[in-house]
Amino acid sequence: MEKKRIYRINFYNQGNVYELYAHHVAQSNMYAFVEIEDIIFDKRTELLVDPTEEKLKNEFMGVTRTYIPMQSIIRIDEVEKHGSNKIIPTKGTGEGKIAPFPFTMTPPGNKPGKS
């Protein structure tokens, strides 16, 4: 049996950095989006509960596939095993403000200045 691949995806969302683990990551058919499917959540039955993972579980409950804008993606890694999903706050942490680099994307075949 082939082992399922595991990806760690870091991206900006509403002023925070999200770190998710998923089994499927691909370029979307929607222009300038990355498709993330089969998000992995821990199925632990421990008494200790991570509040950020619970928040992410609630945010992505019922979501089969999510689309993240390419300019929000920081990094995608293929990893050996998954960790816990987390939200990393970036505002007011004393480490400076983190923001995605602004850029515009022109769909293939459309050149600026042409009608």
HELIX and SHEET records of a PDB file:
HELIX    1   1 PRO A   51  GLU A   59  1                                   9    
HELIX    2   2 MET A   70  SER A   72  5                                   3    
SHEET    1   A 5 ARG A  65  PRO A  69  0                                        
SHEET    2   A 5 PHE A  33  ILE A  39 -1                                        
SHEET    3   A 5 ASN A  16  GLN A  27 -1                                        
SHEET    4   A 5 ILE A   6  ASN A  13 -1                                        
SHEET    5   A 5 ILE A  73  VAL A  79 -1                                        
SHEET    1   B 4 ARG A  65  PRO A  69  0                                        
SHEET    2   B 4 PHE A  33  ILE A  39 -1                                        
SHEET    3   B 4 ASN A  16  GLN A  27 -1                                        
SHEET    4   B 4 LYS A  86  PRO A  89 -1                                        
END                                                                             
